[in-house]
């Protein structure tokens, strides 16, 4: 079934882009789509969903920021190790080496 859908889509695209009458149909489709987009009823929905998306992004942005700060704080506190000597105790951060550097990403290219 998927092969048929892909075939029909390919034939349609070939017709629209490859023949003069197909290009005329494509121009008609573009004009129709532009008219629909400029319709005030459509624009009301667009504005409504844009405001909802902006509010959602602000709300989730704050949540993501808080989660990132919490994760960074926990990473800093868990990556510190305490060394115990007979005389003093010091805290030193654990050094994490990168898994891949620039030379590993592009082998054979210098």
ABEGO torsion letter per residue (X at the ends): XAAAAAAAAAAAAAAAAABAAAAAAAAAAAAAAAAAAABAAAAAAAAAAAAAAAAAAAAAAAAAAAAAAAAAAAAAAAABBBBBBAABBBBBBBBBBBABBAAAABBGBX
